[in-house]
């Protein structure tokens, strides 16, 4: 299956403010690219990422992340129809200590 053009041409450089954008490789930096686009990207960019990497690869990356913000976690769970307990970030959040509020 031939790969499409480099996906980095279609995403905003601002999402990768903390790394050298010219050094990013679409395959080697797959985890970072998927995480940033699903956290910060638009729906158009998310669809481009899904087309480029495929749903199975994206699900595998997102379920193995240590942290996803609650909004992104719920969106991804609904978008791919994956139960929340399948996400490592959900399990880690549930096992965290909570402070007493009273």
Residue pairs with C-beta under 8 A, 6 or more apart in sequence:
3 52
4 51
4 52
6 26
7 26
7 33
7 48
7 49
7 52
7 53
8 21
8 24
8 26
8 33
10 45
10 48
11 33
11 37
11 41
11 45
11 48
11 49
12 41
12 45
13 21
15 36
15 37
15 40
15 41
16 24
16 32
16 36
19 32
24 32
24 33
26 33
26 52
30 53
30 57
30 61
31 61
31 65
33 49
34 49
34 53
34 57
34 58
34 61
34 62
35 61
35 62
35 65
35 68
37 45
37 46
37 49
38 46
38 49
38 58
38 62
38 68
38 72
38 75
38 76
39 68
39 69
39 72
41 49
46 79
49 58
50 58
55 80
58 80
59 80
59 82
62 68
62 76
62 80
62 87
63 82
63 86
63 87
63 88
64 88
65 87
65 88
65 89
66 88
66 89
66 92
67 89
67 92
68 76
68 87
68 89
70 93
73 84
73 87
73 89
73 90
74 84
76 82
76 87
77 83
77 84
77 87
84 90
85 91
